[in-house]
């Protein structure tokens, strides 16, 4: 996510991470060691996950500027990065 942020934020990509952990201390410790260059919010109630029907953690969603979900990925798939990056390049203004 950091790499995508660095490559595409100047073109309009906005990354928002939503942490669902009940105990925020562990996330804060992690972020202190590995700062995220994008927004990280906290939702210990899980309402965001309910709204997006999140099937697994982590899950990623690529949403365009009109609010349309272009891609949803459940779990972590390092092999899928190329597909996501192609969608980002296709969607962002040139």
C-alpha positions in Angstrom: 0.0 0.0 0.0 2.9 2.4 0.8 4.4 1.7 -2.7 1.1 2.4 -4.4 0.6 5.6 -2.3 4.1 6.8 -3.3 3.6 6.0 -7.0 0.0 7.3 -7.5 -0.9 9.8 -4.8 0.2 12.8 -6.9 -2.3 11.6 -9.6 -5.2 11.4 -7.1 -5.0 8.0 -5.5 -6.2 8.1 -1.8 -5.5 5.1 0.4 -7.5 4.8 3.6 -6.8 1.9 5.9 -9.4 0.9 8.5 -8.2 -1.0 11.5 -10.8 -3.2 13.2 -8.8 -4.3 16.2 -10.5 -3.9 19.5 -7.2 -3.1 21.1 -5.7 0.0 19.4 -2.4 -0.2 21.3 -1.1 -3.0 19.2 -1.9 -1.0 16.0 -0.3 2.1 17.4 2.9 0.2 18.3 3.0 -1.2 14.8 2.5 2.2 13.1 5.1 3.7 15.4 7.6 1.2 13.9 6.2 1.2 10.4 4.6 4.6 9.7 1.9 4.6 7.0 2.1 7.5 4.5 -1.7 7.3 4.1 -4.6 7.7 6.4 -5.2 4.9 9.0 -8.5 5.1 10.9 -9.9 2.9 13.6 -13.3 1.2 13.8 -13.3 -1.2 16.7 -17.1 -1.6 16.4 -16.7 -3.1 13.0 -19.4 -1.1 11.4 -17.3 -0.4 8.3 -16.7 -4.1 7.8 -20.4 -4.7 8.1 -21.2 -2.0 5.6 -18.8 -3.5 3.0 -19.6 -7.1 3.8 -16.0 -7.8 4.5 -15.5 -11.6 4.1 -11.9 -11.8 5.4 -9.1 -9.8 6.9 -7.3 -8.1 5.3 -9.6 -7.0 2.5 -8.9 -4.3 -0.1 -11.3 -2.3 -2.2 -10.5 -0.1 -5.2 -13.2 2.5 -5.4 -13.4 5.2 -8.1 -14.1 8.9 -7.6 -17.8 8.2 -8.2 -17.9 5.6 -5.4 -18.1 2.6 -7.6 -16.2 -0.5 -6.3 -13.9 -1.5 -9.2 -12.2 -4.4 -7.4 -12.6 -6.2 -4.1 -9.9 -8.6 -2.8 -10.3 -10.8 0.3 -7.1 -11.8 2.0 -3.5 -10.8 1.0 -2.4 -11.8 -2.5 1.0 -10.4 -3.4 0.6 -11.9 -6.8 -2.5 -9.7 -7.5 -0.6 -6.4 -7.2 -0.1 -6.1 -10.9 -3.9 -6.4 -11.6 -4.6 -3.8 -9.0 -2.0 -1.4 -10.3 -3.3 -1.8 -13.8 -6.8 -0.9 -12.6 -5.4 2.2 -10.8 -3.5 3.3 -13.8 -6.6 2.8 -16.0 -8.8 4.7 -13.6 -6.7 7.7 -12.5 -6.5 10.8 -14.7 -3.5 10.9 -17.0 
